[in-house]
């Protein structure tokens, strides 16, 4: 996806790109670094706060056989945000992450932002190299009375099996596939129900690892390669109903 089509319904709730960093033997990150970065980012990201890194760990309950998840706490990172909180830059000595939470501008614009902010962050953090890149897109869809089953919205593809597609509401599915020695695909499907609505989250995370530093041209090309894989997984999973739901507005 190289442009930003305007859909009748936009399912994307977050797009993010995360770099895991190998620190240099002479790291650039000091107690002054968060303020120095704020000075360079504040025209677009005037808000700064420390936050604890968190992640989600999925396991299978041995008694029920159901997938369960728990929040895993990590170290402290610095979060820089724009005024409405729709754009984030997150940084620690081992991490750089760029998040878009709404009003997705299209892939090329996102890639340019990822690279532009990375130039600023890398000059401060001074990592030895990028160890891992994760490009993740999280979509949220309504499960309505007319389309309350997963198969109304998604069809099987390389990473989503027929068995989960035929599930009733209440499904939870996570696949982690190592498609090459340096490449991983993670696909998560979860339904959520509250007093007002039932929804489904369709989460695609495409990861690549590296053993050598990347030049900027190589980095830009790798980002697009990862994005194209995410888009292929997303497109091949769509049913006719999903495609109609996404139909570009006139």
Secondary structure, DSSP 8 states (H G I E B T S, - for coil): --S---BSS--EEEEEEEEEEE--TT----TTHHHHHHHHHTTT--EEEEEEEEEEEEEE-TTT--EEEEEEEEEEEEEEE-TTSSEEEEEETTEEEEEE-SS---HHHHHHHHHHHHHHHHHHH--SEEEEEEEEEEEEEE-BTTB-SGGGTB---SSS-HHHHT--SS-EEEEEEEEETTEEEEEEEEEEE-SS-EEEEEEEEEEEE-SS---HHHHHHHHHHHHHHHHHHHHHTB-HHHHHHT-B--
